[in-house]
Amino acid sequence: MSDLFTSAQKYVDAIDYQNNAIVSKTIIQNDSGTITLFAFGQGQSLSEHTAPFDAFVMVLDGQFVITIGGKENTVKAGEAIIMPANVPHGLVALNNAKILLVMIKG
């Protein structure tokens, strides 16, 4: 684990935007799961895919359209959503936006 995250941290400030890009920073990665920060430039997206584990997404900044199982959900800063395992999901950043993604493998 990075020293950056060993004390109380405002995660929204722990990652910066890059124009026309998606930036990620792993906080924890082990056999139990991962916690990752992402910063999306406006209009950047992840195409529809599935994952073998449930994922918890907390929007830290901005706003996303997160599609889960064909249903669009508008999720903004301060809100969270769960993406169930094996259900197709994708997302697009409506503006510069950041998320905290938590995947638990157990």
C-alpha positions as CSV (number, residue, x, y, z in Angstrom):
1,M,0.0,0.0,0.0
2,S,1.3,3.4,-0.8
3,D,2.3,5.8,2.0
4,L,-0.2,8.2,0.5
5,F,-3.1,6.1,1.9
6,T,-1.9,5.1,5.3
7,S,-3.6,8.1,7.0
8,A,-7.0,9.8,6.6
9,Q,-7.1,10.9,2.9
10,K,-9.5,12.9,0.8
11,Y,-9.5,10.4,-2.1
12,V,-11.0,12.8,-4.6
13,D,-7.7,14.8,-4.4
14,A,-5.5,11.7,-4.7
15,I,-5.8,11.4,-8.5
16,D,-5.6,14.1,-11.2
17,Y,-7.4,14.4,-14.5
18,Q,-5.7,14.1,-17.9
19,N,-7.4,15.4,-21.0
20,N,-9.1,12.7,-23.1
21,A,-7.9,9.9,-20.8
22,I,-8.8,7.6,-18.0
23,V,-6.3,7.6,-15.1
24,S,-6.2,4.9,-12.4
25,K,-4.5,4.5,-9.1
26,T,-4.6,1.3,-7.2
27,I,-5.0,1.7,-3.4
28,I,-5.2,-2.0,-2.4
29,Q,-4.8,-5.1,-4.5
30,N,-4.6,-8.6,-2.9
31,D,-6.3,-12.0,-3.0
32,S,-9.5,-10.6,-1.4
33,G,-10.1,-7.8,-3.9
34,T,-9.1,-4.4,-5.1
35,I,-9.8,-0.7,-4.4
36,T,-9.0,1.6,-7.2
37,L,-9.4,5.3,-7.9
38,F,-10.3,6.4,-11.5
39,A,-10.3,9.9,-13.0
40,F,-12.2,10.1,-16.4
41,G,-11.9,13.0,-18.8
42,Q,-15.3,14.3,-20.1
43,G,-16.8,11.8,-22.5
44,Q,-14.4,9.0,-21.6
45,S,-16.0,5.6,-21.2
46,L,-15.6,1.9,-20.4
47,S,-17.5,-0.2,-22.9
48,E,-19.9,-2.8,-21.7
49,H,-18.3,-5.8,-20.1
50,T,-18.8,-8.3,-17.2
51,A,-16.8,-9.0,-14.1
52,P,-16.9,-12.2,-12.0
53,F,-17.3,-10.3,-8.8
54,D,-19.7,-7.7,-7.4
55,A,-18.3,-4.1,-7.6
56,F,-19.2,-1.1,-5.5
57,V,-18.8,2.3,-7.3
58,M,-18.7,5.6,-5.3
59,V,-18.7,8.7,-7.5
60,L,-16.3,11.2,-5.9
61,D,-16.6,14.0,-8.4
62,G,-18.7,14.8,-11.5
63,Q,-21.4,12.6,-13.0
64,F,-21.6,9.3,-14.9
65,V,-24.2,7.4,-16.8
66,I,-23.6,3.8,-15.6
67,T,-25.5,1.1,-17.5
68,I,-26.1,-2.1,-15.7
69,G,-28.0,-4.9,-17.4
70,G,-29.3,-2.5,-20.1
71,K,-30.6,0.0,-17.5
72,E,-29.1,3.5,-17.5
73,N,-28.4,5.1,-14.1
74,T,-27.2,8.7,-13.7
75,V,-24.9,8.7,-10.7
76,K,-23.3,11.9,-9.4
77,A,-20.8,12.9,-6.7
78,G,-21.7,11.6,-3.3
79,E,-23.8,8.7,-4.7
80,A,-22.9,5.0,-5.1
81,I,-24.1,2.0,-7.0
82,I,-23.5,-1.7,-7.0
83,M,-22.7,-3.6,-10.2
84,P,-23.6,-7.2,-9.7
85,A,-21.3,-10.0,-10.8
86,N,-21.7,-11.4,-14.3
87,V,-24.2,-8.6,-15.3
88,P,-23.1,-6.5,-18.3
89,H,-22.1,-3.0,-17.3
90,G,-20.4,0.1,-18.8
91,L,-20.1,3.8,-18.0
92,V,-19.5,7.2,-19.6
93,A,-18.3,10.3,-17.8
94,L,-20.7,13.2,-18.5
95,N,-18.0,15.7,-17.4
96,N,-14.6,15.3,-15.7
97,A,-15.5,12.7,-13.1
98,K,-13.9,10.4,-10.5
99,I,-14.9,7.1,-9.0
100,L,-13.7,4.8,-6.2
101,L,-14.2,1.2,-7.4
102,V,-14.2,-1.6,-4.7
103,M,-14.2,-5.2,-5.9
104,I,-14.5,-8.0,-3.3
105,K,-13.6,-11.5,-4.5
106,G,-14.9,-13.5,-1.6
